[in-house]
Amino acid sequence: MKDVEIYTIDDKEYMLLNKITKNEDTYLYFSNVHEGNDFIIRKLDKEDNEYMIPLNDEDEVKKAILLLTNKQLEA
């Protein structure tokens, strides 16, 4: 059995599903532990990798989803 990392974001528990780094950006993909249809994407702050920050805009959301899709297709 694989250990999973659980994070509290906005007072909800999320399980880290995937972590992808591309061009100095690291995206984190989460699923709500208690609500299976609640997903979020965050990225690590480039200046302090201890902090997760929201994505900048809709284009960055599309980029992050495309990275995840391509990773899944490669598997």
C-alpha positions in Angstrom: 0.0 0.0 0.0 1.3 3.5 -0.9 1.4 6.3 1.7 -0.4 9.4 0.6 0.2 13.0 1.7 -2.7 14.8 3.2 -2.9 18.6 3.2 -5.4 21.0 4.8 -6.4 23.7 2.3 -9.2 26.1 3.1 -10.1 24.0 6.2 -10.6 20.8 4.0 -8.5 17.7 3.8 -6.9 17.1 0.4 -4.9 14.1 -0.8 -1.9 14.9 -3.1 -2.5 13.0 -6.3 0.4 14.2 -8.4 3.3 16.6 -8.6 4.7 17.8 -11.9 7.6 20.2 -12.5 8.0 21.9 -15.8 10.1 25.0 -16.7 10.8 25.9 -13.1 7.0 25.6 -12.1 5.9 22.8 -9.8 2.2 22.0 -9.9 0.4 20.0 -7.2 -2.9 18.2 -8.0 -5.2 17.4 -5.1 -8.5 15.6 -4.5 -10.7 16.3 -1.5 -10.5 13.3 0.9 -14.3 13.5 1.7 -15.7 14.7 -1.6 -14.4 12.8 -4.6 -15.5 15.4 -7.1 -13.6 18.3 -5.5 -10.2 18.8 -7.1 -7.8 21.7 -6.9 -4.5 22.6 -8.5 -1.9 24.7 -6.7 1.8 25.5 -7.5 4.8 26.0 -5.3 6.0 29.5 -4.8 9.3 29.8 -6.8 10.9 32.0 -4.0 9.8 29.7 -1.2 9.0 26.1 -2.0 7.3 25.7 1.4 4.3 27.7 0.2 1.6 26.7 -2.2 -0.1 29.5 -4.2 -3.1 29.6 -6.5 -2.6 29.6 -10.2 -2.4 33.0 -11.9 -5.2 32.8 -14.4 -7.3 30.5 -16.7 -4.4 30.1 -19.1 -2.2 28.7 -16.3 -5.1 26.3 -15.3 -5.2 25.0 -18.9 -1.4 24.6 -18.9 -1.5 22.6 -15.6 -4.3 20.4 -16.9 -2.4 19.8 -20.1 0.7 18.8 -18.2 -1.3 16.3 -16.2 -3.0 14.9 -19.2 0.3 14.5 -21.1 1.8 12.7 -18.1 -1.1 10.3 -17.9 -0.8 9.6 -21.7 2.9 8.8 -21.3 2.3 6.3 -18.5 
